[in-house]
Amino acid sequence: MSEKGARGIRRLCQATVNSMNGLRGAFRSEEAVRQEIGLLAVAVPAAFWFTGDAVERVLLVASVVLVLLVELLNTAVEYTVDRIGPEYHELSGLAKDIGSAAVLVSLVLAAAVWLIILL
């Protein structure tokens, strides 16, 4: 948690520490995050291998980064819902399902970008 009232470089440093803690925690606890980081590790060199155009490379890599970003947000939603309580509630289930749908949409988008550019 960042210090209240921190400003400037100190706030930026604390925000960076918090972000790294979040990435580390998501990596350790979520298999989907590990899989998507693995996908990104393959996608970056592949984007350079398959295309010579900088814009195409950016689109290929960014589409996979977007999947990871959406997965991180989905994980945050799931943890928040789980923190509220273990009992089933229709809205909690719907919130988790919507987060999952967002991940699916980002995956479909990434696949479409890769197919369009590579074919």
FIVEX-608070 format. One record per residue: residue number from 1; x, y, z of N, C-alpha, C in turn. Coordinates in nm, 4 decimals. Layout:
BEGIN
num NUM | n.px X | n.py Y | n.pz Z | ca.px X | ca.py Y | ca.pz Z | c.px X | c.py Y | c.pz Z
...
This chain:
BEGIN
num 1 | n.px 0.0840 | n.py -0.1160 | n.pz 0.0000 | ca.px 0.0000 | ca.py 0.0000 | ca.pz 0.0000 | c.px 0.0893 | c.py 0.1234 | c.pz 0.0000
num 2 | n.px 0.0570 | n.py 0.2209 | n.pz -0.0806 | ca.px 0.1423 | ca.py 0.3397 | ca.pz -0.0876 | c.px 0.1138 | c.py 0.4324 | c.pz 0.0296
num 3 | n.px 0.2160 | n.py 0.5121 | n.pz 0.0639 | ca.px 0.2018 | ca.py 0.6097 | ca.pz 0.1711 | c.px 0.1021 | c.py 0.7165 | c.pz 0.1321
num 4 | n.px 0.0201 | n.py 0.7569 | n.pz 0.2287 | ca.px -0.0719 | ca.py 0.8676 | ca.pz 0.2041 | c.px 0.0086 | c.py 0.9956 | c.pz 0.1874
num 5 | n.px -0.0244 | n.py 1.0722 | n.pz 0.0864 | ca.px 0.0384 | ca.py 1.2016 | ca.pz 0.0675 | c.px 0.1726 | c.py 1.1988 | c.pz -0.0039
num 6 | n.px 0.2213 | n.py 1.0816 | n.pz -0.0405 | ca.px 0.3478 | ca.py 1.0757 | ca.pz -0.1137 | c.px 0.3298 | c.py 1.1456 | c.pz -0.2480
num 7 | n.px 0.4317 | n.py 1.2194 | n.pz -0.2884 | ca.px 0.4238 | ca.py 1.2944 | ca.pz -0.4133 | c.px 0.5521 | c.py 1.2768 | c.pz -0.4936
num 8 | n.px 0.5409 | n.py 1.3124 | n.pz -0.6213 | ca.px 0.6584 | ca.py 1.3153 | ca.pz -0.7068 | c.px 0.7219 | c.py 1.1791 | c.pz -0.7249
num 9 | n.px 0.8552 | n.py 1.1780 | n.pz -0.7190 | ca.px 0.9325 | ca.py 1.0567 | ca.pz -0.7429 | c.px 0.8999 | c.py 0.9503 | c.pz -0.6383
num 10 | n.px 0.8806 | n.py 0.9912 | n.pz -0.5146 | ca.px 0.8494 | ca.py 0.8946 | ca.pz -0.4083 | c.px 0.7186 | c.py 0.8218 | c.pz -0.4384
num 11 | n.px 0.6170 | n.py 0.8931 | n.pz -0.4834 | ca.px 0.4889 | ca.py 0.8316 | ca.pz -0.5196 | c.px 0.5070 | c.py 0.7379 | c.pz -0.6376
num 12 | n.px 0.5841 | n.py 0.7823 | n.pz -0.7367 | ca.px 0.6097 | ca.py 0.7002 | ca.pz -0.8543 | c.px 0.6833 | c.py 0.5712 | c.pz -0.8175
num 13 | n.px 0.7815 | n.py 0.5818 | n.pz -0.7309 | ca.px 0.8558 | ca.py 0.4630 | ca.pz -0.6862 | c.px 0.7643 | c.py 0.3677 | c.pz -0.6106
num 14 | n.px 0.6812 | n.py 0.4204 | n.pz -0.5217 | ca.px 0.5902 | ca.py 0.3348 | ca.pz -0.4453 | c.px 0.4862 | c.py 0.2695 | c.pz -0.5368
num 15 | n.px 0.4369 | n.py 0.3440 | n.pz -0.6347 | ca.px 0.3412 | ca.py 0.2882 | ca.pz -0.7298 | c.px 0.4055 | c.py 0.1755 | c.pz -0.8107
num 16 | n.px 0.5327 | n.py 0.1924 | n.pz -0.8458 | ca.px 0.6044 | ca.py 0.0879 | ca.pz -0.9189 | c.px 0.6193 | c.py -0.0370 | c.pz -0.8335
num 17 | n.px 0.6538 | n.py -0.0192 | n.pz -0.7061 | ca.px 0.6648 | ca.py -0.1333 | ca.pz -0.6143 | c.px 0.5299 | c.py -0.2038 | c.pz -0.6036
num 18 | n.px 0.4213 | n.py -0.1281 | n.pz -0.5872 | ca.px 0.2880 | ca.py -0.1875 | ca.pz -0.5784 | c.px 0.2530 | c.py -0.2649 | c.pz -0.7048
num 19 | n.px 0.2855 | n.py -0.2084 | n.pz -0.8196 | ca.px 0.2565 | ca.py -0.2748 | ca.pz -0.9472 | c.px 0.3350 | c.py -0.4043 | c.pz -0.9610
num 20 | n.px 0.4604 | n.py -0.4016 | n.pz -0.9244 | ca.px 0.5427 | ca.py -0.5230 | ca.pz -0.9319 | c.px 0.4908 | c.py -0.6291 | c.pz -0.8345
num 21 | n.px 0.4464 | n.py -0.5868 | n.pz -0.7157 | ca.px 0.3866 | ca.py -0.6805 | ca.pz -0.6210 | c.px 0.2616 | c.py -0.7443 | c.pz -0.6811
num 22 | n.px 0.1829 | n.py -0.6651 | n.pz -0.7513 | ca.px 0.0631 | ca.py -0.7167 | ca.pz -0.8167 | c.px 0.0963 | c.py -0.8166 | c.pz -0.9252
num 23 | n.px 0.1937 | n.py -0.7844 | n.pz -1.0092 | ca.px 0.2362 | ca.py -0.8777 | ca.pz -1.1147 | c.px 0.2901 | c.py -1.0073 | c.pz -1.0552
num 24 | n.px 0.3725 | n.py -0.9946 | n.pz -0.9525 | ca.px 0.4309 | ca.py -1.1121 | ca.pz -0.8880 | c.px 0.3211 | c.py -1.1985 | c.pz -0.8251
num 25 | n.px 0.2278 | n.py -1.1341 | n.pz -0.7564 | ca.px 0.1189 | ca.py -1.2080 | ca.pz -0.6936 | c.px 0.0304 | c.py -1.2779 | c.pz -0.7955
num 26 | n.px -0.0019 | n.py -1.2088 | n.pz -0.9045 | ca.px -0.0845 | ca.py -1.2693 | ca.pz -1.0094 | c.px -0.0104 | c.py -1.3847 | c.pz -1.0753
num 27 | n.px 0.1189 | n.py -1.3687 | n.pz -1.0976 | ca.px 0.1986 | ca.py -1.4752 | ca.pz -1.1596 | c.px 0.2013 | c.py -1.5989 | c.pz -1.0712
num 28 | n.px 0.2173 | n.py -1.5789 | n.pz -0.9427 | ca.px 0.2258 | ca.py -1.6917 | ca.pz -0.8492 | c.px 0.0925 | c.py -1.7630 | c.pz -0.8313
num 29 | n.px -0.0164 | n.py -1.6887 | n.pz -0.8362 | ca.px -0.1453 | ca.py -1.7472 | ca.pz -0.7988 | c.px -0.2355 | c.py -1.7849 | c.pz -0.9153
num 30 | n.px -0.2098 | n.py -1.7338 | n.pz -1.0340 | ca.px -0.3009 | ca.py -1.7552 | ca.pz -1.1464 | c.px -0.2307 | c.py -1.8233 | c.pz -1.2625
num 31 | n.px -0.2748 | n.py -1.9448 | n.pz -1.2927 | ca.px -0.2157 | ca.py -2.0178 | ca.pz -1.4051 | c.px -0.2382 | c.py -1.9442 | c.pz -1.5370
num 32 | n.px -0.3552 | n.py -1.8821 | n.pz -1.5519 | ca.px -0.3845 | ca.py -1.8093 | ca.pz -1.6760 | c.px -0.2834 | c.py -1.6969 | c.pz -1.6990
num 33 | n.px -0.2430 | n.py -1.6294 | n.pz -1.5930 | ca.px -0.1434 | ca.py -1.5220 | ca.pz -1.6061 | c.px -0.0099 | c.py -1.5812 | c.pz -1.6506
num 34 | n.px 0.0282 | n.py -1.6929 | n.pz -1.5916 | ca.px 0.1545 | ca.py -1.7580 | ca.pz -1.6330 | c.px 0.1480 | c.py -1.8016 | c.pz -1.7789
num 35 | n.px 0.0343 | n.py -1.8548 | n.pz -1.8199 | ca.px 0.0196 | ca.py -1.8971 | ca.pz -1.9595 | c.px 0.0278 | c.py -1.7778 | c.pz -2.0541
num 36 | n.px -0.0338 | n.py -1.6675 | n.pz -2.0174 | ca.px -0.0340 | ca.py -1.5508 | ca.pz -2.1054 | c.px 0.1017 | c.py -1.4827 | c.pz -2.1096
num 37 | n.px 0.1765 | n.py -1.4880 | n.pz -2.0009 | ca.px 0.3137 | ca.py -1.4370 | ca.pz -2.0040 | c.px 0.3989 | c.py -1.5276 | c.pz -2.0929
num 38 | n.px 0.3752 | n.py -1.6575 | n.pz -2.0863 | ca.px 0.4440 | ca.py -1.7509 | ca.pz -2.1770 | c.px 0.4087 | c.py -1.7232 | c.pz -2.3221
num 39 | n.px 0.2809 | n.py -1.6980 | n.pz -2.3474 | ca.px 0.2370 | ca.py -1.6625 | ca.pz -2.4823 | c.px 0.3058 | c.py -1.5351 | c.pz -2.5298
num 40 | n.px 0.3172 | n.py -1.4382 | n.pz -2.4425 | ca.px 0.3843 | ca.py -1.3126 | ca.pz -2.4773 | c.px 0.5322 | c.py -1.3365 | c.pz -2.5077
num 41 | n.px 0.5953 | n.py -1.4260 | n.pz -2.4307 | ca.px 0.7364 | ca.py -1.4574 | ca.pz -2.4544 | c.px 0.7576 | c.py -1.5219 | c.pz -2.5916
num 42 | n.px 0.6574 | n.py -1.5925 | n.pz -2.6405 | ca.px 0.6647 | ca.py -1.6515 | ca.pz -2.7746 | c.px 0.6236 | c.py -1.5495 | c.pz -2.8807
num 43 | n.px 0.5235 | n.py -1.4679 | n.pz -2.8497 | ca.px 0.4673 | ca.py -1.3749 | ca.pz -2.9479 | c.px 0.5646 | c.py -1.2637 | c.pz -2.9873
num 44 | n.px 0.6427 | n.py -1.2142 | n.pz -2.8925 | ca.px 0.7334 | ca.py -1.1029 | ca.pz -2.9250 | c.px 0.8362 | c.py -1.1447 | c.pz -3.0301
num 45 | n.px 0.9117 | n.py -1.2542 | n.pz -3.0086 | ca.px 1.0047 | ca.py -1.2932 | ca.pz -3.1148 | c.px 0.9336 | c.py -1.3328 | c.pz -3.2441
num 46 | n.px 0.8168 | n.py -1.3977 | n.pz -3.2309 | ca.px 0.7424 | ca.py -1.4381 | ca.pz -3.3506 | c.px 0.7005 | c.py -1.3166 | c.pz -3.4326
num 47 | n.px 0.6600 | n.py -1.2102 | n.pz -3.3657 | ca.px 0.6205 | ca.py -1.0884 | ca.pz -3.4369 | c.px 0.7368 | c.py -1.0328 | c.pz -3.5176
num 48 | n.px 0.8573 | n.py -1.0410 | n.pz -3.4630 | ca.px 0.9752 | ca.py -0.9940 | ca.pz -3.5355 | c.px 1.0148 | c.py -1.0917 | c.pz -3.6461
num 49 | n.px 0.9911 | n.py -1.2180 | n.pz -3.6235 | ca.px 1.0273 | ca.py -1.3204 | ca.pz -3.7214 | c.px 0.9361 | c.py -1.3171 | c.pz -3.8435
num 50 | n.px 0.8054 | n.py -1.3011 | n.pz -3.8184 | ca.px 0.7075 | ca.py -1.3131 | ca.pz -3.9262 | c.px 0.6821 | c.py -1.1844 | c.pz -4.0042
num 51 | n.px 0.7143 | n.py -1.0694 | n.pz -3.9469 | ca.px 0.6861 | ca.py -0.9446 | ca.pz -4.0176 | c.px 0.8085 | c.py -0.8544 | c.pz -4.0192
num 52 | n.px 0.8154 | n.py -0.7726 | n.pz -4.1207 | ca.px 0.9230 | ca.py -0.6746 | ca.pz -4.1297 | c.px 0.8721 | c.py -0.5344 | c.pz -4.1071
num 53 | n.px 0.7422 | n.py -0.5216 | n.pz -4.0945 | ca.px 0.6791 | ca.py -0.3911 | ca.pz -4.0804 | c.px 0.6591 | c.py -0.3574 | c.pz -3.9321
num 54 | n.px 0.7038 | n.py -0.2399 | n.pz -3.8909 | ca.px 0.6964 | ca.py -0.2001 | ca.pz -3.7503 | c.px 0.5519 | c.py -0.1921 | c.pz -3.6998
num 55 | n.px 0.4619 | n.py -0.1419 | n.pz -3.7811 | ca.px 0.3221 | ca.py -0.1296 | ca.pz -3.7391 | c.px 0.2613 | c.py -0.2679 | c.pz -3.7165
num 56 | n.px 0.2891 | n.py -0.3600 | n.pz -3.8047 | ca.px 0.2386 | ca.py -0.4966 | ca.pz -3.7881 | c.px 0.2947 | c.py -0.5599 | c.pz -3.6619
num 57 | n.px 0.4230 | n.py -0.5383 | n.pz -3.6366 | ca.px 0.4841 | ca.py -0.5924 | ca.pz -3.5142 | c.px 0.4167 | c.py -0.5370 | c.pz -3.3900
num 58 | n.px 0.3945 | n.py -0.4076 | n.pz -3.3900 | ca.px 0.3289 | ca.py -0.3441 | ca.pz -3.2748 | c.px 0.1890 | c.py -0.4016 | c.pz -3.2552
num 59 | n.px 0.1147 | n.py -0.4180 | n.pz -3.3631 | ca.px -0.0206 | ca.py -0.4734 | ca.pz -3.3527 | c.px -0.0177 | c.py -0.6171 | c.pz -3.3003
num 60 | n.px 0.0746 | n.py -0.6978 | n.pz -3.3481 | ca.px 0.0841 | ca.py -0.8358 | ca.pz -3.3026 | c.px 0.1171 | c.py -0.8431 | c.pz -3.1535
num 61 | n.px 0.2177 | n.py -0.7690 | n.pz -3.1123 | ca.px 0.2584 | ca.py -0.7718 | ca.pz -2.9717 | c.px 0.1516 | c.py -0.7077 | c.pz -2.8832
num 62 | n.px 0.0973 | n.py -0.5942 | n.pz -2.9252 | ca.px -0.0024 | ca.py -0.5239 | ca.pz -2.8441 | c.px -0.1279 | c.py -0.6080 | c.pz -2.8236
num 63 | n.px -0.1657 | n.py -0.6860 | n.pz -2.9237 | ca.px -0.2850 | ca.py -0.7692 | ca.pz -2.9080 | c.px -0.2658 | c.py -0.8739 | c.pz -2.7991
num 64 | n.px -0.1447 | n.py -0.9259 | n.pz -2.7851 | ca.px -0.1176 | ca.py -1.0243 | ca.pz -2.6798 | c.px -0.1007 | c.py -0.9554 | c.pz -2.5445
num 65 | n.px -0.0394 | n.py -0.8384 | n.pz -2.5431 | ca.px -0.0293 | ca.py -0.7607 | ca.pz -2.4186 | c.px -0.1690 | c.py -0.7277 | c.pz -2.3677
num 66 | n.px -0.2599 | n.py -0.6962 | n.pz -2.4587 | ca.px -0.3975 | ca.py -0.6664 | ca.pz -2.4199 | c.px -0.4626 | c.py -0.7856 | c.pz -2.3499
num 67 | n.px -0.4359 | n.py -0.9055 | n.pz -2.3969 | ca.px -0.4902 | ca.py -1.0251 | ca.pz -2.3315 | c.px -0.4408 | c.py -1.0329 | c.pz -2.1869
num 68 | n.px -0.3118 | n.py -1.0113 | n.pz -2.1657 | ca.px -0.2558 | ca.py -1.0134 | ca.pz -2.0305 | c.px -0.3176 | c.py -0.9035 | c.pz -1.9446
num 69 | n.px -0.3316 | n.py -0.7858 | n.pz -1.9999 | ca.px -0.3903 | ca.py -0.6739 | ca.pz -1.9261 | c.px -0.5332 | c.py -0.7067 | c.pz -1.8812
num 70 | n.px -0.6134 | n.py -0.7604 | n.pz -1.9715 | ca.px -0.7517 | ca.py -0.7949 | ca.pz -1.9377 | c.px -0.7539 | c.py -0.9070 | c.pz -1.8339
num 71 | n.px -0.6622 | n.py -1.0021 | n.pz -1.8451 | ca.px -0.6545 | ca.py -1.1108 | ca.pz -1.7468 | c.px -0.6209 | c.py -1.0560 | c.pz -1.6081
num 72 | n.px -0.5313 | n.py -0.9598 | n.pz -1.6010 | ca.px -0.4972 | ca.py -0.8993 | ca.pz -1.4718 | c.px -0.6184 | c.py -0.8296 | c.pz -1.4110
num 73 | n.px -0.6933 | n.py -0.7570 | n.pz -1.4927 | ca.px -0.8145 | ca.py -0.6914 | ca.pz -1.4428 | c.px -0.9191 | c.py -0.7941 | c.pz -1.4001
num 74 | n.px -0.9336 | n.py -0.9019 | n.pz -1.4766 | ca.px -1.0273 | ca.py -1.0081 | ca.pz -1.4404 | c.px -0.9873 | c.py -1.0711 | c.pz -1.3073
num 75 | n.px -0.8593 | n.py -1.0939 | n.pz -1.2880 | ca.px -0.8104 | ca.py -1.1499 | ca.pz -1.1618 | c.px -0.8420 | c.py -1.0561 | c.pz -1.0464
num 76 | n.px -0.8245 | n.py -0.9270 | n.pz -1.0671 | ca.px -0.8563 | ca.py -0.8295 | ca.pz -0.9622 | c.px -1.0051 | c.py -0.8337 | c.pz -0.9269
num 77 | n.px -1.0911 | n.py -0.8441 | n.pz -1.0277 | ca.px -1.2354 | ca.py -0.8539 | ca.pz -1.0031 | c.px -1.2651 | c.py -0.9809 | c.pz -0.9238
num 78 | n.px -1.2074 | n.py -1.0931 | n.pz -0.9650 | ca.px -1.2322 | ca.py -1.2190 | ca.pz -0.8954 | c.px -1.1872 | c.py -1.2134 | c.pz -0.7502
num 79 | n.px -1.0702 | n.py -1.1582 | n.pz -0.7249 | ca.px -1.0215 | ca.py -1.1481 | ca.pz -0.5873 | c.px -1.1103 | c.py -1.0567 | c.pz -0.5039
num 80 | n.px -1.1545 | n.py -0.9475 | n.pz -0.5630 | ca.px -1.2414 | ca.py -0.8553 | ca.pz -0.4897 | c.px -1.3738 | c.py -0.9218 | c.pz -0.4547
num 81 | n.px -1.4326 | n.py -0.9913 | n.pz -0.5499 | ca.px -1.5587 | ca.py -1.0612 | ca.pz -0.5247 | c.px -1.5381 | c.py -1.1682 | c.pz -0.4183
num 82 | n.px -1.4296 | n.py -1.2439 | n.pz -0.4266 | ca.px -1.4029 | ca.py -1.3481 | ca.pz -0.3275 | c.px -1.3792 | c.py -1.2887 | c.pz -0.1891
num 83 | n.px -1.3216 | n.py -1.1709 | n.pz -0.1834 | ca.px -1.2940 | ca.py -1.1030 | ca.pz -0.0556 | c.px -1.4230 | c.py -1.0621 | c.pz 0.0131
num 84 | n.px -1.5241 | n.py -1.0294 | n.pz -0.0649 | ca.px -1.6515 | ca.py -0.9850 | ca.pz -0.0080 | c.px -1.7162 | c.py -1.0970 | c.pz 0.0724
num 85 | n.px -1.7075 | n.py -1.2192 | n.pz 0.0234 | ca.px -1.7638 | ca.py -1.3311 | ca.pz 0.0983 | c.px -1.7718 | c.py -1.4562 | c.pz 0.0147
num 86 | n.px -1.7708 | n.py -1.5729 | n.pz 0.0805 | ca.px -1.7708 | ca.py -1.7000 | ca.pz 0.0085 | c.px -1.9100 | c.py -1.7448 | c.pz -0.0393
num 87 | n.px -2.0146 | n.py -1.6845 | n.pz 0.0156 | ca.px -2.1489 | ca.py -1.7288 | ca.pz -0.0226 | c.px -2.1794 | c.py -1.6876 | c.pz -0.1665
num 88 | n.px -2.2625 | n.py -1.7698 | n.pz -0.2309 | ca.px -2.2989 | ca.py -1.7412 | ca.pz -0.3691 | c.px -2.3962 | c.py -1.6244 | c.pz -0.3741
num 89 | n.px -2.3714 | n.py -1.5349 | n.pz -0.4663 | ca.px -2.4650 | ca.py -1.4273 | ca.pz -0.4972 | c.px -2.4684 | c.py -1.4130 | c.pz -0.6482
num 90 | n.px -2.5875 | n.py -1.3950 | n.pz -0.7007 | ca.px -2.6040 | ca.py -1.3867 | ca.pz -0.8460 | c.px -2.5166 | c.py -1.2775 | c.pz -0.9073
num 91 | n.px -2.5089 | n.py -1.1616 | n.pz -0.8443 | ca.px -2.4278 | ca.py -1.0516 | ca.pz -0.8991 | c.px -2.2783 | c.py -1.0825 | c.pz -0.8930
num 92 | n.px -2.2358 | n.py -1.1522 | n.pz -0.7885 | ca.px -2.0943 | ca.py -1.1922 | ca.pz -0.7796 | c.px -2.0600 | c.py -1.2876 | c.pz -0.8934
num 93 | n.px -2.1474 | n.py -1.3844 | n.pz -0.9167 | ca.px -2.1254 | ca.py -1.4776 | ca.pz -1.0264 | c.px -2.1241 | c.py -1.4070 | c.pz -1.1600
num 94 | n.px -2.2161 | n.py -1.3123 | n.pz -1.1771 | ca.px -2.2226 | ca.py -1.2376 | ca.pz -1.3022 | c.px -2.0973 | c.py -1.1525 | c.pz -1.3220
num 95 | n.px -2.0482 | n.py -1.0900 | n.pz -1.2150 | ca.px -1.9261 | ca.py -1.0097 | ca.pz -1.2252 | c.px -1.8083 | c.py -1.0950 | c.pz -1.2710
num 96 | n.px -1.7965 | n.py -1.2145 | n.pz -1.2135 | ca.px -1.6878 | ca.py -1.3048 | ca.pz -1.2535 | c.px -1.7050 | c.py -1.3511 | c.pz -1.3981
num 97 | n.px -1.8290 | n.py -1.3807 | n.pz -1.4364 | ca.px -1.8549 | ca.py -1.4243 | ca.pz -1.5740 | c.px -1.8257 | c.py -1.3134 | c.pz -1.6749
num 98 | n.px -1.8578 | n.py -1.1909 | n.pz -1.6395 | ca.px -1.8304 | ca.py -1.0776 | ca.pz -1.7289 | c.px -1.6788 | c.py -1.0580 | c.pz -1.7432
num 99 | n.px -1.6054 | n.py -1.0704 | n.pz -1.6339 | ca.px -1.4594 | ca.py -1.0625 | ca.pz -1.6418 | c.px -1.4026 | c.py -1.1707 | c.pz -1.7314
num 100 | n.px -1.4556 | n.py -1.2903 | n.pz -1.7176 | ca.px -1.4122 | ca.py -1.4016 | ca.pz -1.8027 | c.px -1.4461 | c.py -1.3747 | c.pz -1.9491
num 101 | n.px -1.5630 | n.py -1.3182 | n.pz -1.9731 | ca.px -1.6017 | ca.py -1.2838 | ca.pz -2.1106 | c.px -1.5067 | c.py -1.1799 | c.pz -2.1693
num 102 | n.px -1.4627 | n.py -1.0853 | n.pz -2.0877 | ca.px -1.3682 | ca.py -0.9840 | ca.pz -2.1356 | c.px -1.2369 | c.py -1.0496 | c.pz -2.1787
num 103 | n.px -1.1915 | n.py -1.1484 | n.pz -2.1021 | ca.px -1.0701 | ca.py -1.2214 | ca.pz -2.1403 | c.px -1.0925 | c.py -1.2926 | c.pz -2.2729
num 104 | n.px -1.2070 | n.py -1.3576 | n.pz -2.2872 | ca.px -1.2378 | ca.py -1.4276 | ca.pz -2.4121 | c.px -1.2382 | c.py -1.3314 | c.pz -2.5310
num 105 | n.px -1.3007 | n.py -1.2158 | n.pz -2.5154 | ca.px -1.3051 | ca.py -1.1176 | ca.pz -2.6240 | c.px -1.1638 | c.py -1.0730 | c.pz -2.6611
num 106 | n.px -1.0782 | n.py -1.0516 | n.pz -2.5603 | ca.px -0.9403 | ca.py -1.0102 | ca.pz -2.5896 | c.px -0.8637 | c.py -1.1211 | c.pz -2.6611
num 107 | n.px -0.8884 | n.py -1.2462 | n.pz -2.6251 | ca.px -0.8240 | ca.py -1.3580 | ca.pz -2.6937 | c.px -0.8693 | c.py -1.3683 | c.pz -2.8390
num 108 | n.px -0.9992 | n.py -1.3508 | n.pz -2.8624 | ca.px -1.0519 | ca.py -1.3546 | ca.pz -2.9994 | c.px -0.9915 | c.py -1.2405 | c.pz -3.0812
num 109 | n.px -0.9833 | n.py -1.1231 | n.pz -3.0214 | ca.px -0.9229 | ca.py -1.0086 | ca.pz -3.0901 | c.px -0.7773 | c.py -1.0382 | c.pz -3.1259
num 110 | n.px -0.7014 | n.py -1.0921 | n.pz -3.0311 | ca.px -0.5605 | ca.py -1.1233 | ca.pz -3.0576 | c.px -0.5484 | c.py -1.2255 | c.pz -3.1705
num 111 | n.px -0.6311 | n.py -1.3286 | n.pz -3.1647 | ca.px -0.6270 | ca.py -1.4299 | ca.pz -3.2710 | c.px -0.6612 | c.py -1.3679 | c.pz -3.4063
num 112 | n.px -0.7609 | n.py -1.2800 | n.pz -3.4092 | ca.px -0.7995 | ca.py -1.2154 | ca.pz -3.5355 | c.px -0.6871 | c.py -1.1276 | c.pz -3.5890
num 113 | n.px -0.6226 | n.py -1.0518 | n.pz -3.5023 | ca.px -0.5115 | ca.py -0.9663 | ca.pz -3.5445 | c.px -0.3995 | c.py -1.0522 | c.pz -3.6043
num 114 | n.px -0.3636 | n.py -1.1596 | n.pz -3.5358 | ca.px -0.2569 | ca.py -1.2466 | ca.pz -3.5858 | c.px -0.2944 | c.py -1.3096 | c.pz -3.7192
num 115 | n.px -0.4185 | n.py -1.3571 | n.pz -3.7304 | ca.px -0.4605 | ca.py -1.4186 | ca.pz -3.8558 | c.px -0.4640 | c.py -1.3187 | c.pz -3.9709
num 116 | n.px -0.5176 | n.py -1.2023 | n.pz -3.9459 | ca.px -0.5262 | ca.py -1.1011 | ca.pz -4.0512 | c.px -0.3881 | c.py -1.0597 | c.pz -4.0996
num 117 | n.px -0.2971 | n.py -1.0384 | n.pz -4.0062 | ca.px -0.1633 | ca.py -0.9920 | ca.pz -4.0449 | c.px -0.0820 | c.py -1.1039 | c.pz -4.1093
num 118 | n.px -0.0906 | n.py -1.2235 | n.pz -4.0564 | ca.px -0.0078 | ca.py -1.3316 | ca.pz -4.1087 | c.px -0.0632 | c.py -1.3974 | c.pz -4.2333
num 119 | n.px -0.1940 | n.py -1.3858 | n.pz -4.2555 | ca.px -0.2505 | ca.py -1.4451 | ca.pz -4.3765 | c.px -0.2692 | c.py -1.3381 | c.pz -4.4820
